[in-house]
Amino acid sequence: MVSLRTKLLAGLAVILLYGFWIIQLALSLPASELQFSLQGDQLLAAGPDAAPRPVESMLVGGKALPARAVLVIEEPDVLPVYSDINQFFAEHTQLLQALKAGTLQVRYQDGSEQPLHPLPRGLMQLPGMFWLQLLCGLAGMVICMLVWVPGEHNLATRSFALSGLGYLLASSTAAVYSTRELFIDGELFRILSGLNHCGAMLFSAAVSAFLWSYPRRAPSVWIPLALYGGFASCMILDQLQLTASPVEGFHLWVIGVFMIGLSGAVWQWRQTRNSPADRSAFRWVLLSILAGTVFFSAGMILPVILQVALPHAQGPLLATFLLMYTGMALGITRYRLFELERWWFSIWSWLLGGLAVLLTDLALASLLTLSGPTVLAASVALVGWVYFPVRQFIWGRLTVSRQRGLDTWLSQALPVMLQAQRSGHTDSAMEQALLAVFQPLRVERLSHKAQRPQVVDNGDALQVPGPSGEEDYLLRHAEQGRRLFTRQDVQLARLVLSLDSLVLHSLTARVEGATEERNRIRQDIHDDLGAKLLQLLHTASDDSRQLVREAIRDLRELLQSMDGHEVRLDVAAARWQEETASRCQASDVTLHWQQTLGEQLLSAGQFSHLTRVLREAVSNALRHATPTELRVELSQQGGAMLQLRIENDGVALAETATSGRGLQIMLARARQLGGELQHGCAQQRWWLALQVPIAPSDTPAAD
């Protein structure tokens, strides 16, 4: 198997060899002592140090050939009929043969004549328009090669690559004959013009097929095939000249096929209306294509078809096609077009960056009359201090990385994980972290399991395995639909999974450590304090024995709360009623007990705190007042809120204890339970009300 790097280097080598061949072909065209130009309908000739003079005719072996203005036009297919084009090629053959034979002369309108001799062309004699067209075509082909070689080989990428090939054929051949110095073999001119037509028509068909194939496939494969069939039909009509005019044989076909492609753009627009990622990518693609084709169509093809004005210069118009490929390159970095990653633009930037450095050196060498070492030093300084900083600035502005650094995503994921874990919502900790890091438009849950995080649906979604065998998470449209998911997001998802596991293990270890320490303390209390209280119970007097029994009861409740066992609410209320009734009976106080309770479960902590609040309230009433009756009411609101209300008629003595230590302890316990404690006097009765939340239970628990 050939590596990707080898394929890329091989493709680059082929493109560069083709570029060198085009340069050699342009250098093979001869020059002469005169420069020919066009002013209106008049052919002008100018020597190196002479002003332009109007030409009457060209003398070919003593025979006068009219100096028609069409001899210097850039593109022969602007002529109205094929017969004129054939005559155009034949006259160029005559001029070249006469120049090489030394029998070519120029006759000016003043009657004077000047012989012409063939002169070689050098690199510095090639005009700037030649380099512009050639380099734009090569750059466009390089971009297409970098898409086609590493990308998925489907109809869209193949069509995109063929459009680059067509652009290179059209621009490179036009670079040769449109910048000629009048003299070129007619047959070579015909071949180059045919290749130019082939490239232009291939470009139109390929771009149209691409618009029908990206981002959604065409409803029928026959549509792009018909477009390529139109390319073949056009080439047969044009090259065999089966029509009278190149308008019917070529230009109308180019425009017609491209209009079919635009109808495909309308279809794609409708198909992507429910997919924000595809719609954003296609919008960028369509804008790039229109920016690259509208100038050439308006400035070159439409004037020829309508015969309303002379076409504009072909070179700058062909160069505008590079806008399309540059837009595609930027689209790859922003929308991951063609399933390519950000390294793609790095390769492209590296290739064209090296070319820019080379061109900078050549420009300095040609513009500055300096020695070789001086030019080299100036080039290095200019590239290092100007080119590279400007390139990095533009790269940073256009392709700002949306991938968050480690510190950013860690600061987003860790707090929400810890908060969810501490609040007991371990099942939502992972989801909250994924929401914080990737900011998707929505999160779905999948029943099928993935072994590892993976990008699905062409970057629209990221599938992340749920921790501990839970359902998978499917994140749709990263950063609120502003970008697609990439391989870097897969790595981030793996880090989030690892962080979730680490947080869970740390909290579990903390709980296990606390439980182990609680059990040790519980055992020590049971063995030491419990044994001593039992011993004290057997040796205590009758007056103290009741106090010791209460201490043993409190110890048992404390140990029970440390065990962490849950208690059913109605069972707890029965225990509270039994204890309160016993205490009221001992103090000769009438107890009125009312309860309306369900079968919810109280945690060990809730049971312990509620028991002590009730016990403290009863103690305050019996100790600081002289009540004749005590009323206790237990009720629920909606099944999720428990209300405890205690009243007594010993108001006078109770008012002295409103700010005592016992009340402060009850307030603290109420806050620990997440509830609220209130107290006051009403209708000659002292009251205290506690309201705390309790978790509802779907099924009754066993006692």
DRENDREN-492531 format. One line per field, with one value per residue (C-alpha): residue in three letters; residue number from 1; y, x, z. Coordinates in steps of 0.5 Angstrom, whole numbers. Each point is the difference from the previous one (the first is absolute). Layout:
BEGIN
aa: [ALA; ...] $
i: [NUM; ...] $
c2: [Y; ...] $
c1: [X; ...] $
c3: [Z; ...] $
END
This chain:
BEGIN
aa: [MET; VAL; SER; LEU; ARG; THR; LYS; LEU; LEU; ALA; GLY; LEU; ALA; VAL; ILE; LEU; LEU; TYR; GLY; PHE; TRP; ILE; ILE; GLN; LEU; ALA; LEU; SER; LEU; PRO; ALA; SER; GLU; LEU; GLN; PHE; SER; LEU; GLN; GLY; ASP; GLN; LEU; LEU; ALA; ALA; GLY; PRO; ASP; ALA; ALA; PRO; ARG; PRO; VAL; GLU; SER; MET; LEU; VAL; GLY; GLY; LYS; ALA; LEU; PRO; ALA; ARG; ALA; VAL; LEU; VAL; ILE; GLU; GLU; PRO; ASP; VAL; LEU; PRO; VAL; TYR; SER; ASP; ILE; ASN; GLN; PHE; PHE; ALA; GLU; HIS; THR; GLN; LEU; LEU; GLN; ALA; LEU; LYS; ALA; GLY; THR; LEU; GLN; VAL; ARG; TYR; GLN; ASP; GLY; SER; GLU; GLN; PRO; LEU; HIS; PRO; LEU; PRO; ARG; GLY; LEU; MET; GLN; LEU; PRO; GLY; MET; PHE; TRP; LEU; GLN; LEU; LEU; CYS; GLY; LEU; ALA; GLY; MET; VAL; ILE; CYS; MET; LEU; VAL; TRP; VAL; PRO; GLY; GLU; HIS; ASN; LEU; ALA; THR; ARG; SER; PHE; ALA; LEU; SER; GLY; LEU; GLY; TYR; LEU; LEU; ALA; SER; SER; THR; ALA; ALA; VAL; TYR; SER; THR; ARG; GLU; LEU; PHE; ILE; ASP; GLY; GLU; LEU; PHE; ARG; ILE; LEU; SER; GLY; LEU; ASN; HIS; CYS; GLY; ALA; MET; LEU; PHE; SER; ALA; ALA; VAL; SER; ALA; PHE; LEU; TRP; SER; TYR; PRO; ARG; ARG; ALA; PRO; SER; VAL; TRP; ILE; PRO; LEU; ALA; LEU; TYR; GLY; GLY; PHE; ALA; SER; CYS; MET; ILE; LEU; ASP; GLN; LEU; GLN; LEU; THR; ALA; SER; PRO; VAL; GLU; GLY; PHE; HIS; LEU; TRP; VAL; ILE; GLY; VAL; PHE; MET; ILE; GLY; LEU; SER; GLY; ALA; VAL; TRP; GLN; TRP; ARG; GLN; THR; ARG; ASN; SER; PRO; ALA; ASP; ARG; SER; ALA; PHE; ARG; TRP; VAL; LEU; LEU; SER; ILE; LEU; ALA; GLY; THR; VAL; PHE; PHE; SER; ALA; GLY; MET; ILE; LEU; PRO; VAL; ILE; LEU; GLN; VAL; ALA; LEU; PRO; HIS; ALA; GLN; GLY; PRO; LEU; LEU; ALA; THR; PHE; LEU; LEU; MET; TYR; THR; GLY; MET; ALA; LEU; GLY; ILE; THR; ARG; TYR; ARG; LEU; PHE; GLU; LEU; GLU; ARG; TRP; TRP; PHE; SER; ILE; TRP; SER; TRP; LEU; LEU; GLY; GLY; LEU; ALA; VAL; LEU; LEU; THR; ASP; LEU; ALA; LEU; ALA; SER; LEU; LEU; THR; LEU; SER; GLY; PRO; THR; VAL; LEU; ALA; ALA; SER; VAL; ALA; LEU; VAL; GLY; TRP; VAL; TYR; PHE; PRO; VAL; ARG; GLN; PHE; ILE; TRP; GLY; ARG; LEU; THR; VAL; SER; ARG; GLN; ARG; GLY; LEU; ASP; THR; TRP; LEU; SER; GLN; ALA; LEU; PRO; VAL; MET; LEU; GLN; ALA; GLN; ARG; SER; GLY; HIS; THR; ASP; SER; ALA; MET; GLU; GLN; ALA; LEU; LEU; ALA; VAL; PHE; GLN; PRO; LEU; ARG; VAL; GLU; ARG; LEU; SER; HIS; LYS; ALA; GLN; ARG; PRO; GLN; VAL; VAL; ASP; ASN; GLY; ASP; ALA; LEU; GLN; VAL; PRO; GLY; PRO; SER; GLY; GLU; GLU; ASP; TYR; LEU; LEU; ARG; HIS; ALA; GLU; GLN; GLY; ARG; ARG; LEU; PHE; THR; ARG; GLN; ASP; VAL; GLN; LEU; ALA; ARG; LEU; VAL; LEU; SER; LEU; ASP; SER; LEU; VAL; LEU; HIS; SER; LEU; THR; ALA; ARG; VAL; GLU; GLY; ALA; THR; GLU; GLU; ARG; ASN; ARG; ILE; ARG; GLN; ASP; ILE; HIS; ASP; ASP; LEU; GLY; ALA; LYS; LEU; LEU; GLN; LEU; LEU; HIS; THR; ALA; SER; ASP; ASP; SER; ARG; GLN; LEU; VAL; ARG; GLU; ALA; ILE; ARG; ASP; LEU; ARG; GLU; LEU; LEU; GLN; SER; MET; ASP; GLY; HIS; GLU; VAL; ARG; LEU; ASP; VAL; ALA; ALA; ALA; ARG; TRP; GLN; GLU; GLU; THR; ALA; SER; ARG; CYS; GLN; ALA; SER; ASP; VAL; THR; LEU; HIS; TRP; GLN; GLN; THR; LEU; GLY; GLU; GLN; LEU; LEU; SER; ALA; GLY; GLN; PHE; SER; HIS; LEU; THR; ARG; VAL; LEU; ARG; GLU; ALA; VAL; SER; ASN; ALA; LEU; ARG; HIS; ALA; THR; PRO; THR; GLU; LEU; ARG; VAL; GLU; LEU; SER; GLN; GLN; GLY; GLY; ALA; MET; LEU; GLN; LEU; ARG; ILE; GLU; ASN; ASP; GLY; VAL; ALA; LEU; ALA; GLU; THR; ALA; THR; SER; GLY; ARG; GLY; LEU; GLN; ILE; MET; LEU; ALA; ARG; ALA; ARG; GLN; LEU; GLY; GLY; GLU; LEU; GLN; HIS; GLY; CYS; ALA; GLN; GLN; ARG; TRP; TRP; LEU; ALA; LEU; GLN; VAL; PRO; ILE; ALA; PRO; SER; ASP; THR; PRO; ALA; ALA; ASP] $
i: [1; 2; 3; 4; 5; 6; 7; 8; 9; 10; 11; 12; 13; 14; 15; 16; 17; 18; 19; 20; 21; 22; 23; 24; 25; 26; 27; 28; 29; 30; 31; 32; 33; 34; 35; 36; 37; 38; 39; 40; 41; 42; 43; 44; 45; 46; 47; 48; 49; 50; 51; 52; 53; 54; 55; 56; 57; 58; 59; 60; 61; 62; 63; 64; 65; 66; 67; 68; 69; 70; 71; 72; 73; 74; 75; 76; 77; 78; 79; 80; 81; 82; 83; 84; 85; 86; 87; 88; 89; 90; 91; 92; 93; 94; 95; 96; 97; 98; 99; 100; 101; 102; 103; 104; 105; 106; 107; 108; 109; 110; 111; 112; 113; 114; 115; 116; 117; 118; 119; 120; 121; 122; 123; 124; 125; 126; 127; 128; 129; 130; 131; 132; 133; 134; 135; 136; 137; 138; 139; 140; 141; 142; 143; 144; 145; 146; 147; 148; 149; 150; 151; 152; 153; 154; 155; 156; 157; 158; 159; 160; 161; 162; 163; 164; 165; 166; 167; 168; 169; 170; 171; 172; 173; 174; 175; 176; 177; 178; 179; 180; 181; 182; 183; 184; 185; 186; 187; 188; 189; 190; 191; 192; 193; 194; 195; 196; 197; 198; 199; 200; 201; 202; 203; 204; 205; 206; 207; 208; 209; 210; 211; 212; 213; 214; 215; 216; 217; 218; 219; 220; 221; 222; 223; 224; 225; 226; 227; 228; 229; 230; 231; 232; 233; 234; 235; 236; 237; 238; 239; 240; 241; 242; 243; 244; 245; 246; 247; 248; 249; 250; 251; 252; 253; 254; 255; 256; 257; 258; 259; 260; 261; 262; 263; 264; 265; 266; 267; 268; 269; 270; 271; 272; 273; 274; 275; 276; 277; 278; 279; 280; 281; 282; 283; 284; 285; 286; 287; 288; 289; 290; 291; 292; 293; 294; 295; 296; 297; 298; 299; 300; 301; 302; 303; 304; 305; 306; 307; 308; 309; 310; 311; 312; 313; 314; 315; 316; 317; 318; 319; 320; 321; 322; 323; 324; 325; 326; 327; 328; 329; 330; 331; 332; 333; 334; 335; 336; 337; 338; 339; 340; 341; 342; 343; 344; 345; 346; 347; 348; 349; 350; 351; 352; 353; 354; 355; 356; 357; 358; 359; 360; 361; 362; 363; 364; 365; 366; 367; 368; 369; 370; 371; 372; 373; 374; 375; 376; 377; 378; 379; 380; 381; 382; 383; 384; 385; 386; 387; 388; 389; 390; 391; 392; 393; 394; 395; 396; 397; 398; 399; 400; 401; 402; 403; 404; 405; 406; 407; 408; 409; 410; 411; 412; 413; 414; 415; 416; 417; 418; 419; 420; 421; 422; 423; 424; 425; 426; 427; 428; 429; 430; 431; 432; 433; 434; 435; 436; 437; 438; 439; 440; 441; 442; 443; 444; 445; 446; 447; 448; 449; 450; 451; 452; 453; 454; 455; 456; 457; 458; 459; 460; 461; 462; 463; 464; 465; 466; 467; 468; 469; 470; 471; 472; 473; 474; 475; 476; 477; 478; 479; 480; 481; 482; 483; 484; 485; 486; 487; 488; 489; 490; 491; 492; 493; 494; 495; 496; 497; 498; 499; 500; 501; 502; 503; 504; 505; 506; 507; 508; 509; 510; 511; 512; 513; 514; 515; 516; 517; 518; 519; 520; 521; 522; 523; 524; 525; 526; 527; 528; 529; 530; 531; 532; 533; 534; 535; 536; 537; 538; 539; 540; 541; 542; 543; 544; 545; 546; 547; 548; 549; 550; 551; 552; 553; 554; 555; 556; 557; 558; 559; 560; 561; 562; 563; 564; 565; 566; 567; 568; 569; 570; 571; 572; 573; 574; 575; 576; 577; 578; 579; 580; 581; 582; 583; 584; 585; 586; 587; 588; 589; 590; 591; 592; 593; 594; 595; 596; 597; 598; 599; 600; 601; 602; 603; 604; 605; 606; 607; 608; 609; 610; 611; 612; 613; 614; 615; 616; 617; 618; 619; 620; 621; 622; 623; 624; 625; 626; 627; 628; 629; 630; 631; 632; 633; 634; 635; 636; 637; 638; 639; 640; 641; 642; 643; 644; 645; 646; 647; 648; 649; 650; 651; 652; 653; 654; 655; 656; 657; 658; 659; 660; 661; 662; 663; 664; 665; 666; 667; 668; 669; 670; 671; 672; 673; 674; 675; 676; 677; 678; 679; 680; 681; 682; 683; 684; 685; 686; 687; 688; 689; 690; 691; 692; 693; 694; 695; 696; 697; 698; 699; 700; 701; 702; 703] $
c2: [0; 7; 5; 6; 4; -3; 1; 7; 1; -4; 5; 6; -2; -2; 7; 3; -3; 2; 7; -1; -2; 6; 4; -3; 0; 8; 1; -4; 5; 5; 7; 6; 7; 3; 0; 0; 3; 2; 7; -1; -3; 2; -5; 4; -2; 3; -1; -1; 8; 2; 3; -5; 1; -2; -6; -1; -7; -6; -2; -8; -1; 6; -1; 5; -3; 5; 2; -2; 2; -7; -2; 2; -2; -5; -5; -2; -3; 8; 0; -1; -7; -6; 2; 7; -4; -5; 6; 3; -6; -1; 8; -2; -6; 5; 5; -5; -4; 7; 2; -6; 0; 8; 2; 4; 7; 6; 5; 6; 5; 5; -5; -2; -7; -4; -7; -4; -6; -5; 1; -5; 2; -1; -1; 8; 1; -4; 5; 1; -3; -6; -2; 3; -5; -6; 1; 0; -6; -4; 3; -2; -7; -1; 2; -6; -5; 1; -1; -6; -4; 0; 1; -5; -2; 1; 4; 7; -1; -3; 6; 5; -3; 0; 8; 1; -4; 4; 7; -2; -2; 6; 5; -3; -1; 7; 3; -3; 3; 6; 3; -2; 6; -1; -6; -7; -6; -1; -7; 1; 5; -4; -5; 4; 4; -7; -2; 7; -2; -7; 3; 5; -5; -5; 5; 2; -7; -2; 6; -1; -8; 2; 5; -6; -5; 4; 0; -4; -5; 1; -3; -4; -2; 2; 7; 1; -5; 4; 6; -4; -2; 7; 1; -5; 2; 7; -2; -4; 6; 5; -4; -3; 7; -3; 7; 6; 5; -2; 3; -6; -5; 3; 6; -2; -7; 3; 5; -5; -6; 5; 2; -7; 0; 6; -4; -5; 5; 2; -7; -1; 6; -3; -6; 3; 4; -4; -1; 6; -3; -2; 6; 4; -4; 1; 7; 1; -5; 4; 7; -3; -2; 6; 4; -4; 0; 6; 5; -5; -1; 7; 3; -6; -4; 4; 5; -5; -3; 6; 4; 6; 2; -2; -5; 2; -2; -7; -1; 4; -4; -7; 2; 2; -8; -1; 4; -6; -5; 5; 0; -8; 0; 5; -4; -6; 3; 3; -6; -6; 0; -7; -3; 3; 2; 7; -4; 1; 8; -1; -4; 5; 6; -4; -1; 7; 3; -3; 3; 7; 0; -2; 5; 5; -1; 0; 7; 3; -3; 3; 7; 1; 1; -3; -6; -7; 0; 6; -2; -6; 4; 5; -6; -4; 7; 1; -7; 0; 7; 1; -6; -5; 5; 2; -7; -2; 5; -1; -8; 2; 5; -5; -7; 2; -7; -2; -5; 1; 0; -5; 6; 2; -6; -3; 7; -2; -7; -1; 5; -3; -7; 1; 4; -5; -6; 4; 1; -7; 0; -4; -2; 7; 2; -3; 3; 7; 0; -2; 6; 5; -3; -1; 5; -4; 2; -6; -7; -7; -6; -7; -7; -3; 1; 2; -2; 7; 7; 1; 5; -2; 3; 3; 4; 2; -4; -3; -6; -1; -7; 1; -1; -7; -3; 6; 2; 3; 8; 3; 7; 4; 6; 2; 7; 2; -2; 4; -6; -7; -5; -2; -5; 5; -1; -7; 1; 5; -5; -5; 5; 1; -7; -1; 6; -2; -7; 3; 5; -6; -4; 6; 1; -7; -1; 6; -3; -7; 3; 4; -6; -4; 5; 1; -8; 0; 6; -4; -6; 4; 3; -6; -4; 5; 5; -5; -5; 6; 2; -7; -1; 7; -2; -6; 4; 6; 2; 0; 7; 0; -6; 3; 5; -5; -4; 7; 0; -7; 1; 7; -5; -5; 5; 4; -7; -2; 7; -2; -6; 4; -4; 3; 0; 0; 7; -3; -5; 6; 4; -6; 0; 8; -1; -5; 4; 6; -3; -3; 6; 4; -5; 0; 8; -1; 4; -2; -2; 1; -3; 1; -3; -1; -3; -5; -5; 4; -2; 4; 0; -2; 7; 3; -4; 2; 7; 0; -5; 6; 6; -4; -2; 7; 4; -5; 1; 8; -1; -4; 3; 7; 1; -3; -3; -4; -2; -1; -1; -3; 0; -4; 1; 0; 5; -4; -5; 3; 5; -2; 5; -1; 5; 0; 4; 1; 4; 2; 7; 4; -5; -2; 8; 0; -6; 3; 2; -6; -5; -5; 4; 2; -8; -1; 6; -3; -7; 3; 3; -7; -3; 6; 2; 6; 1; 5; 1; 5; 1; 1; -1; -1; -6; -1; -3; -3; -2; -4; -1; -4; -4; -7; -4; -4; -7; -4; -7; -1; -2; -6; 2] $
c1: [0; 2; 1; -5; 7; 3; -7; 0; 7; -1; -6; 4; 6; -5; -3; 7; 2; -6; 2; 7; -2; -5; 6; 4; -5; -1; 7; 0; -4; 5; 0; 2; 3; -7; -6; -7; -6; -7; -3; -7; 0; 7; 6; 6; 7; 6; 7; 4; 2; -6; -7; -5; -2; -6; 1; -3; 2; 5; 4; 1; 5; -2; -7; -5; -4; -5; 2; -7; -1; -2; 7; 1; -6; 1; -6; -2; -7; -2; 0; -7; 0; 5; 2; 3; 4; 3; 2; 3; 4; 3; 2; 4; 3; 2; 3; 4; 3; 2; 3; 5; 1; 3; -5; -5; -1; -4; -3; -2; -5; 5; 3; 6; 2; 4; 2; -1; 4; -1; 2; 0; -4; 3; -4; 0; -3; -6; -5; -4; -6; 3; 2; -6; -5; 5; 1; -7; -2; 6; -2; -8; 3; 4; -6; -4; 5; 1; -8; 0; 6; -2; -7; -6; 0; -7; -4; 1; 7; 2; -4; 3; 7; -2; -2; 7; 3; -5; 2; 8; -1; -4; 4; 7; -1; -3; 6; 4; -4; -3; 7; 4; 4; -5; 4; -2; -1; -8; 0; 3; -5; -6; 2; 1; -7; -3; 3; -2; -7; 0; 2; -5; -6; 3; 0; -7; -2; 4; -3; -7; 1; 3; -6; -5; 5; 2; -2; -6; 0; -4; -7; 3; 7; -2; 0; 7; 1; -4; 4; 7; -4; -1; 7; 2; -6; 3; 7; -2; -4; 5; 7; -4; -3; -7; -3; 1; 2; 4; -6; -4; 5; 4; -3; -7; 2; 4; -5; -6; 4; 2; -8; -2; 6; -4; -6; 3; 2; -7; -2; 6; -3; -6; 3; 4; -5; -1; 8; 3; 7; -1; -4; 6; 5; -4; -1; 8; 1; -5; 3; 7; -3; -4; 6; 5; -5; -4; 6; 2; -7; -2; 6; 2; -6; -6; 3; 2; -7; -4; 5; -1; 7; 7; 2; 5; 7; 0; 6; -3; -7; 3; 4; -7; -1; 5; -5; -4; 5; 3; -7; 0; 6; -2; -7; 4; 3; -7; -5; 5; -3; 2; 1; 7; 3; 4; 7; -3; 1; 7; 3; -3; 2; 7; 0; -2; 4; 6; -2; -1; 7; 3; -4; 2; 7; -1; -3; 5; 5; -3; -2; 6; 7; 4; 5; -2; 1; -3; -6; 0; 1; -6; -5; 2; -2; -6; -3; 2; -2; -6; -3; 0; -3; -5; -2; -1; -4; -5; 0; -2; -5; -3; 1; -1; 0; -6; 3; 1; 6; 1; -1; -6; -4; 2; -2; -7; -1; 3; -5; -6; 2; 2; -6; -5; 4; 0; -8; -1; -2; 6; -4; 0; 7; 3; -6; 1; 8; -1; -5; 5; 6; -4; -6; -4; -7; -3; 2; -3; 0; 2; -2; 6; 7; 6; 7; 3; -2; -1; -2; -6; -5; 6; 2; -7; 0; 4; -1; 3; -1; -4; 4; -2; -4; -5; -3; 5; 0; -1; 2; -3; 3; 6; 0; -7; 1; 6; 4; 1; 3; 7; 5; 3; -7; 0; 7; -4; -6; 5; 3; -7; -1; 6; -1; -7; 3; 5; -5; -4; 5; 3; -7; -1; 6; -2; -6; 3; 5; -5; -4; 6; 1; -7; 0; 6; -3; -7; 4; 4; -6; -4; 6; 2; -6; -5; 3; 1; -7; -2; 4; -2; -8; 1; 4; -4; -6; -7; 0; 6; -2; -5; 5; 5; -6; -1; 8; 0; -6; 3; 7; -4; -3; 6; 3; -6; 1; 7; -2; -3; -6; -7; -6; -7; -4; -6; 5; 4; -6; -2; 6; 0; -7; 2; 5; -3; -6; 4; 3; -6; -3; 6; -1; -8; -1; -6; 3; -4; 3; -2; 3; -1; 5; 2; 6; 5; 7; 5; 7; 4; 2; -7; -3; 6; -1; -8; 0; 5; -4; -7; 4; 3; -7; -3; 5; 0; -8; 1; 6; -1; -8; -6; -4; -6; -1; 5; -2; 4; -2; 4; -3; 3; -1; 0; 4; 6; 0; -1; -3; 1; -4; 1; -5; 0; -4; 6; 1; 3; 5; 2; 1; 6; 3; -1; 8; 3; 5; -5; -4; 7; 1; -7; 1; 7; -3; -6; 6; 3; -6; -1; -6; -3; -2; -5; -2; -5; -6; -7; -6; 3; 4; 7; 1; 6; 0; 5; -1; 5; 1; 0; 1; -7; 0; -3; -1; -1; 6; 0; 1] $
c3: [0; -2; 6; 0; 0; -6; -4; 2; -2; -7; -1; 1; -4; -6; 1; 0; -6; -4; 2; -2; -7; -1; 2; -5; -6; 2; -1; -7; -3; -4; 1; -5; 1; 0; 5; -3; 3; -1; 0; -2; -7; -1; 0; 3; 0; 5; 0; 7; 0; -5; 0; -2; -8; -3; -5; -7; -2; 2; -6; -1; -5; -4; 1; 4; 5; 3; 7; 3; 8; 1; -1; 7; 4; 6; -1; -7; 2; 0; -7; -3; -4; 0; -7; 2; 6; -5; -4; 6; 1; -7; 0; 6; -3; -6; 5; 4; -6; -4; 7; 0; -7; 1; -6; 5; 0; 3; -5; 4; -2; -2; -5; 3; 1; 6; 0; 6; 2; 6; 7; 5; 7; 7; 6; 2; -7; 2; 2; 7; -3; -2; 7; 3; -4; 0; 8; 1; -4; 4; 7; -2; -2; 6; 5; -4; 0; 8; 0; -4; 2; 8; -1; -1; -7; -2; -6; 4; 1; -7; -3; 4; -2; -7; 0; 2; -6; -4; 3; -1; -7; -2; 4; -2; -7; -1; 4; -6; -6; 3; 2; -7; -3; -6; -3; 1; -4; -2; 1; 7; 1; -2; 5; 5; -1; 0; 7; 2; -2; 3; 7; 0; -2; 5; 5; -1; 0; 6; 4; -2; 2; 7; 1; -1; 4; 7; 5; -2; -5; -7; 0; -6; -2; -7; 1; 1; -5; -5; 2; -2; -7; -1; 0; -5; -4; 0; -2; -6; -2; 1; -2; -7; -1; -1; 1; -4; 6; 7; 4; -2; 0; 7; 3; 1; 2; 6; 2; 0; 4; 5; 1; 1; 5; 3; 0; 4; 5; 1; 1; 5; 4; 1; 2; 6; 3; 6; 1; 2; -1; -7; -1; 2; -4; -6; 1; 0; -6; -4; 2; -2; -7; -2; 2; -4; -7; 0; -2; -6; -2; 0; -3; -5; -2; 0; -5; -5; 0; 0; -4; 3; 2; 0; 5; 5; 1; 1; 5; 6; -1; 0; 6; 4; 0; 5; 5; 0; 2; 5; 3; 0; 4; 5; 0; 2; 6; 2; -2; -1; -7; -3; 7; 0; 6; 2; -2; -7; 0; 3; -6; -5; 4; 0; -7; -2; 5; -3; -7; 3; 3; -7; -3; 5; -2; -7; 0; 4; -4; -6; 3; 4; -4; 6; 1; 1; 7; 1; -3; 4; 7; -2; -2; 6; 4; -4; 1; 7; 3; -5; -4; 6; 5; -5; -2; 8; 1; -6; 2; 7; -2; -5; 3; 7; 4; 3; 4; 7; 4; 6; 5; -3; -1; 7; 3; -3; 1; 7; 4; -3; 2; 7; 1; -3; 4; 6; 0; -2; -7; -3; -6; -2; 1; -6; -4; 3; -1; -8; 0; 3; -5; -6; 0; -5; -2; 3; 4; -2; 4; -4; 2; -5; 3; -3; 3; -1; -2; -7; -5; -4; -5; -4; 6; 2; 6; 5; 4; 7; 4; 6; 7; 4; -6; -1; -6; -5; -1; -7; -1; -6; -3; 4; 3; -1; -8; -1; -2; -1; 4; -1; 2; 5; 3; 1; 4; 4; 1; 3; 5; 2; 1; 4; 4; 2; 2; 4; 4; 1; 3; 4; 3; 1; 4; 4; 2; 1; 5; 4; 0; 3; 5; 2; 1; 4; 5; 0; 3; 5; 3; 0; 3; 5; 2; -1; 5; 5; -1; 2; 6; 2; -1; 5; 5; 0; 5; -1; -2; -5; -3; -5; -2; -2; -4; -4; -1; -2; -5; -3; -1; -4; -4; -2; -2; -4; -4; -1; -3; -5; 0; -3; 4; -3; 2; 4; 4; 2; 2; 4; 4; 1; 3; 4; 3; 1; 3; 5; 2; 0; 5; 4; 1; 0; -6; -5; -7; -6; -6; -7; -7; -7; -3; -6; 0; -3; 3; 4; 0; 6; 0; -1; 6; 5; -1; 0; 6; 4; -3; 3; 7; 1; -2; 5; 5; 0; 1; 6; 3; -1; 0; 4; -5; 1; -7; -6; -7; -5; -8; -5; -8; -7; -5; -7; 2; 0; 6; 7; 5; 8; 5; 7; 5; 7; 5; 4; -3; 6; 2; -8; -2; 4; -4; -7; -1; 4; -2; -1; -6; -3; -1; -3; -5; -2; -1; -4; -5; 0; -2; -5; 3; 4; 7; 3; 7; 4; 4; -2; 4; 6; -2; -2; -7; -4; -7; -4; -8; -3; -7; -1; -6; -3; 0; -6; 4; 7; 4; 5; 7] $
END
